[in-house]
Amino acid sequence: MCTQRLVTFQAHPTLQTHISVHMCVMPKLNSESPGCTWMMQQPDWMTRFIPIFVHGDGTPITGIGKSWAKSSQIWNWGSLLGSGNTKQVVFWIWSVFKDIMTKTTTRNRFWKILCWSLRALQRGLWPSTNWDGQAWVRGSLDAVRAGTPLVGEDPSTCFACQLWKLKGDLEDVHEDM
């Protein structure tokens, strides 16, 4: 199903309208956001870039309503232009039980990996190193793909994603973002 979507994907008809409206509503977009400034310098950016969100939220997993309940922190992402039900347009990134998550290791590593992944999506190209900055093993599939478009064939016209929104409740914004 994903392959079919990628092969037949065309520029979303409301992408230009969506971006134009949000640029008027959020004037900081063009002047203070390094990611958006970079995006707007790319050729045909209004037809190539897909605005996306990342959402973090805690949810009870076991013992719901009990004093011994255990919660999990869940992160997902999707396109701000998506249409369909949640299963079709929101994609799971990662989840972890809150009890085993530490700020100095688990959260920091998660954000480092997520930022690496979002940078690759923003450029629309397979990354040239792993999330930790190490070169790919010579001859590996990752090394062969490095620098090639994630979707399409021409790096100057391939589709890409721009993070436009981080979503979460107050607890998530305070603890994780």
TIPA-938355 format. One line per field, with one value per residue (C-alpha): residue number from 1; residue in one letter; x, y, z. Coordinates in nm, 2 decimals, always signed. Example, Ala and Ser with C-alpha at 12.3 -4.5 7.8 and 13.67 -1.06 7.14 Angstrom:
2
marpa: 1 / 2 $
loke: A / S $
c1: +1.23 / +1.37 $
c2: -0.45 / -0.11 $
c3: +0.78 / +0.71 $
***
This chain:
177
marpa: 1 / 2 / 3 / 4 / 5 / 6 / 7 / 8 / 9 / 10 / 11 / 12 / 13 / 14 / 15 / 16 / 17 / 18 / 19 / 20 / 21 / 22 / 23 / 24 / 25 / 26 / 27 / 28 / 29 / 30 / 31 / 32 / 33 / 34 / 35 / 36 / 37 / 38 / 39 / 40 / 41 / 42 / 43 / 44 / 45 / 46 / 47 / 48 / 49 / 50 / 51 / 52 / 53 / 54 / 55 / 56 / 57 / 58 / 59 / 60 / 61 / 62 / 63 / 64 / 65 / 66 / 67 / 68 / 69 / 70 / 71 / 72 / 73 / 74 / 75 / 76 / 77 / 78 / 79 / 80 / 81 / 82 / 83 / 84 / 85 / 86 / 87 / 88 / 89 / 90 / 91 / 92 / 93 / 94 / 95 / 96 / 97 / 98 / 99 / 100 / 101 / 102 / 103 / 104 / 105 / 106 / 107 / 108 / 109 / 110 / 111 / 112 / 113 / 114 / 115 / 116 / 117 / 118 / 119 / 120 / 121 / 122 / 123 / 124 / 125 / 126 / 127 / 128 / 129 / 130 / 131 / 132 / 133 / 134 / 135 / 136 / 137 / 138 / 139 / 140 / 141 / 142 / 143 / 144 / 145 / 146 / 147 / 148 / 149 / 150 / 151 / 152 / 153 / 154 / 155 / 156 / 157 / 158 / 159 / 160 / 161 / 162 / 163 / 164 / 165 / 166 / 167 / 168 / 169 / 170 / 171 / 172 / 173 / 174 / 175 / 176 / 177 $
loke: M / C / T / Q / R / L / V / T / F / Q / A / H / P / T / L / Q / T / H / I / S / V / H / M / C / V / M / P / K / L / N / S / E / S / P / G / C / T / W / M / M / Q / Q / P / D / W / M / T / R / F / I / P / I / F / V / H / G / D / G / T / P / I / T / G / I / G / K / S / W / A / K / S / S / Q / I / W / N / W / G / S / L / L / G / S / G / N / T / K / Q / V / V / F / W / I / W / S / V / F / K / D / I / M / T / K / T / T / T / R / N / R / F / W / K / I / L / C / W / S / L / R / A / L / Q / R / G / L / W / P / S / T / N / W / D / G / Q / A / W / V / R / G / S / L / D / A / V / R / A / G / T / P / L / V / G / E / D / P / S / T / C / F / A / C / Q / L / W / K / L / K / G / D / L / E / D / V / H / E / D / M $
c1: +0.00 / +0.28 / +0.46 / +0.15 / +0.11 / +0.47 / +0.47 / +0.15 / +0.20 / +0.15 / +0.18 / -0.11 / -0.36 / -0.40 / -0.03 / +0.03 / -0.29 / -0.20 / +0.15 / +0.03 / -0.23 / +0.01 / +0.27 / +0.02 / -0.09 / +0.27 / +0.49 / +0.79 / +0.79 / +1.00 / +1.22 / +1.30 / +1.28 / +1.61 / +1.44 / +1.17 / +1.42 / +1.62 / +1.30 / +1.19 / +1.53 / +1.48 / +1.35 / +0.98 / +0.94 / +0.57 / +0.50 / +0.77 / +0.75 / +0.49 / +0.42 / +0.43 / +0.37 / +0.52 / +0.30 / +0.40 / +0.16 / +0.15 / -0.12 / -0.21 / -0.12 / -0.18 / -0.39 / -0.61 / -0.78 / -0.58 / -0.32 / -0.06 / -0.13 / +0.17 / +0.19 / +0.37 / +0.51 / +0.42 / +0.54 / +0.39 / +0.39 / +0.18 / +0.11 / -0.08 / -0.25 / -0.35 / -0.71 / -0.85 / -0.88 / -0.61 / -0.47 / -0.42 / -0.26 / -0.08 / +0.24 / +0.39 / +0.75 / +0.84 / +0.70 / +0.85 / +0.72 / +0.76 / +0.91 / +1.22 / +1.28 / +1.55 / +1.60 / +1.98 / +1.99 / +1.65 / +1.50 / +1.81 / +1.89 / +1.53 / +1.54 / +1.89 / +1.76 / +1.43 / +1.61 / +1.85 / +1.55 / +1.36 / +1.67 / +1.67 / +1.30 / +1.36 / +1.63 / +1.44 / +1.76 / +1.88 / +2.13 / +2.51 / +2.57 / +2.39 / +2.21 / +2.53 / +2.73 / +2.92 / +2.98 / +2.78 / +2.96 / +3.12 / +2.90 / +2.60 / +2.25 / +2.26 / +2.59 / +2.46 / +2.14 / +2.32 / +2.25 / +1.98 / +1.62 / +1.38 / +1.10 / +1.16 / +1.48 / +1.61 / +1.75 / +1.65 / +1.28 / +1.22 / +0.95 / +1.05 / +0.89 / +0.91 / +0.83 / +0.57 / +0.41 / +0.52 / +0.21 / +0.17 / -0.01 / +0.15 / +0.33 / +0.49 / +0.59 / +0.75 / +0.92 / +1.01 / +1.00 $
c2: +0.00 / +0.25 / +0.17 / +0.24 / +0.57 / +0.68 / +0.57 / +0.76 / +1.06 / +1.40 / +1.74 / +1.78 / +2.02 / +2.23 / +2.24 / +2.59 / +2.72 / +2.56 / +2.71 / +3.06 / +3.08 / +2.97 / +3.21 / +3.49 / +3.36 / +3.28 / +3.57 / +3.42 / +3.14 / +3.32 / +3.53 / +3.33 / +2.96 / +2.82 / +2.51 / +2.71 / +2.96 / +2.68 / +2.51 / +2.83 / +2.86 / +2.52 / +2.51 / +2.45 / +2.42 / +2.49 / +2.18 / +1.95 / +2.00 / +1.83 / +1.99 / +1.73 / +1.72 / +1.52 / +1.43 / +1.30 / +1.19 / +0.96 / +0.70 / +0.43 / +0.08 / -0.15 / -0.12 / +0.16 / +0.34 / +0.16 / +0.30 / +0.06 / +0.18 / +0.20 / +0.46 / +0.46 / +0.76 / +0.74 / +0.95 / +0.96 / +1.17 / +1.25 / +1.50 / +1.82 / +1.76 / +1.40 / +1.29 / +0.96 / +0.78 / +0.78 / +0.44 / +0.58 / +0.92 / +0.89 / +0.68 / +0.54 / +0.65 / +0.50 / +0.43 / +0.34 / +0.28 / +0.60 / +0.41 / +0.31 / +0.63 / +0.87 / +1.23 / +1.20 / +0.88 / +0.76 / +1.09 / +1.26 / +0.96 / +0.95 / +1.32 / +1.28 / +1.00 / +1.18 / +1.50 / +1.30 / +1.14 / +1.47 / +1.63 / +1.35 / +1.40 / +1.77 / +1.72 / +1.44 / +1.24 / +0.92 / +1.04 / +1.00 / +0.89 / +0.70 / +0.89 / +0.90 / +1.06 / +0.74 / +0.66 / +0.38 / +0.05 / +0.05 / -0.14 / -0.16 / -0.08 / +0.24 / +0.34 / +0.28 / +0.48 / +0.78 / +1.10 / +0.96 / +1.08 / +0.92 / +0.96 / +1.03 / +1.03 / +1.38 / +1.53 / +1.88 / +1.79 / +1.51 / +1.53 / +1.62 / +1.70 / +2.00 / +1.98 / +2.25 / +2.14 / +1.97 / +1.86 / +1.74 / +1.82 / +2.03 / +1.74 / +1.64 / +1.99 / +2.03 / +1.69 / +1.60 / +1.89 $
c3: +0.00 / +0.08 / -0.24 / -0.44 / -0.27 / -0.33 / -0.69 / -0.77 / -0.54 / -0.70 / -0.55 / -0.31 / -0.47 / -0.15 / -0.06 / -0.20 / -0.04 / +0.29 / +0.29 / +0.17 / +0.45 / +0.72 / +0.60 / +0.65 / +0.99 / +1.11 / +0.99 / +1.18 / +0.93 / +0.67 / +0.90 / +1.21 / +1.13 / +0.99 / +0.85 / +0.67 / +0.54 / +0.39 / +0.25 / +0.08 / -0.09 / -0.27 / -0.62 / -0.65 / -0.28 / -0.28 / -0.48 / -0.33 / +0.05 / +0.26 / +0.60 / +0.88 / +1.25 / +1.53 / +1.83 / +2.17 / +2.44 / +2.74 / +2.77 / +3.02 / +2.90 / +3.19 / +3.51 / +3.36 / +3.64 / +3.91 / +4.15 / +3.99 / +3.64 / +3.40 / +3.12 / +2.79 / +2.61 / +2.24 / +1.95 / +1.61 / +1.29 / +0.99 / +0.72 / +0.79 / +0.46 / +0.51 / +0.47 / +0.60 / +0.93 / +1.19 / +1.08 / +0.73 / +0.81 / +1.15 / +1.17 / +1.49 / +1.56 / +1.89 / +2.24 / +2.57 / +2.93 / +3.12 / +3.42 / +3.22 / +3.04 / +3.16 / +3.04 / +3.01 / +2.80 / +2.66 / +2.58 / +2.45 / +2.23 / +2.10 / +2.01 / +1.84 / +1.62 / +1.55 / +1.45 / +1.22 / +1.06 / +1.02 / +0.86 / +0.60 / +0.53 / +0.50 / +0.24 / +0.07 / +0.05 / +0.21 / +0.48 / +0.43 / +0.79 / +1.06 / +1.34 / +1.54 / +1.26 / +1.17 / +0.80 / +0.66 / +0.61 / +0.26 / +0.01 / +0.25 / +0.12 / +0.33 / +0.18 / -0.17 / -0.10 / +0.07 / -0.11 / -0.34 / -0.33 / -0.08 / -0.34 / -0.71 / -0.91 / -0.93 / -0.61 / -0.72 / -0.77 / -0.52 / -0.26 / +0.10 / +0.43 / +0.66 / +1.03 / +1.09 / +1.42 / +1.74 / +1.92 / +2.28 / +2.61 / +2.88 / +3.04 / +2.71 / +2.62 / +2.96 / +2.98 / +2.62 / +2.39 $
***
